């Protein structure tokens, strides 16, 4: 199969240059002109895709070569872009920045090459003039496999400033496709983990996206940008499909590597070789078809609402393909779990911002605790981990875990290479996965008697909790890299 969806990657020399404003504004401006726009985000970030979804009316999807493997970037893109007229991919950090110490892995540049997509470089020109030519020339020439097809100048002060920038760039040979002036109305508020999510801003977020669209439409050559997108190379291969992904059985258990845990009561170290390619955490999957997926009607409750906004769309799609009926509920408003709940998934978000409201919903907290006590499978990541604790910043939570959580001034951020310490509802012992941590909270203790993961990067330690059917951890994972996780979870729902 060949995918020829026109596509652009919106990149920048560094964070804070205006990628989100330009990408979201371009998505909204093209949507307003009748294009079916497919929105994508390089990296693990959950917040920007919320703004993309608001701009396009379609689910924002992540493309992360570290979490999912480089081989899944194009298939996941094709899955999201199916039936669309054009795709806009927002980059992460600077164009060539990726996973620390891993070269180009997980960088915007790598994703652009995997998608055979031209790049538009957004440059913050607020404090430069002729030097912009040297900057752009460096990015254009650094990697000849990355095609920088245009530049958008952001935060330009005046007509005279614009003239100086254009004159300087004439010598570089890269066309200027847009000039944006400073505009406070398109700025989006931030807090301890970045932008405030769309779900928390309501009508204000709608107004912000509309302002971004107006600025991009007024300052950019949309026809030139669309023409550049149409110059993208063809992608060969089928798009990712949740049902087809589940045809492969879960990977066989791998021997746990020697992690060197020094914590008292930690798991014993068992020698064993890791898969030879660290960028393919599961290695080749067996091709034996499964015995069959569970019938429809098995309810898996998925936490949502303003407090739990972090979830990859593919997780719900895999659960559905495995036979579950995924029902979203809001822990801030709903007093009971969805009727017939057989399993519970609580992703990331900002429970620390809504701790008092979550605590006040005593009826739901009790229902979650009773479900966990029954042995039903419960998968909790980051915010979900905090919600399952005994308390968060001194306020009672669900009490599923004998642990307390609190805010911290220290930001924990980065990719992680992890191995399942023991069997759980998500994976057999020894399973390797790639994940991402992003939080300013601390859970004490940081791991239970049966930890969820042994982390190998940046330092060796155990983390998280496996108790009965509960798997709770700070680690964000992307199940498209391991479809067997969803299948195993749904099968546990049927048998618990």
Buried (B, 14 or more C-beta within 10 A) or exposed (E): EEBEBBBBBBBBBEEEBBBBBBBBBBBBBBBBEEBBBBBBBBBBBBBBBBBBBBBBEBBBBBBBBBBBBBEBBBBBBBBBBEEBBBBBBBBBBBBBBBBEEBEBBBBBBBBBBBBBBBBBBBBBBBEBBEEBBEBBBEBBEEBEEBBBBBBBBBBBEEEEBBEBBBEBBEEBEBBBBBBBBEBEEBEBEEEBBBBBBBBBBEEEBEEBBBBBBBBBBBBBBBEBBBBBBBBBEEBEEEBBBBEEBBBBBBBEEBEBBEBEBEEEEBBEEEEEEBBEEEBBBBEEBEEEEBEEBBEEEBBBBBBBBBBBBBBBBBBBBBBBBBBBBBBBBBBBEBEEBBEEBBBBBBBBBBBBBBBEBBBBBEEBBBBBBEBBEEBBBBBBBBBBBBBBBBBBBEBBBBBBBEBBBBBBEEEEEEBBBBBBBBBBBBBBBBBBBBBBBBBBBBBEEBBBEBBBBBBBBEEBBBBBBBBBBBBBBBBBBBBBBBBBBBBBBBBBBBEB
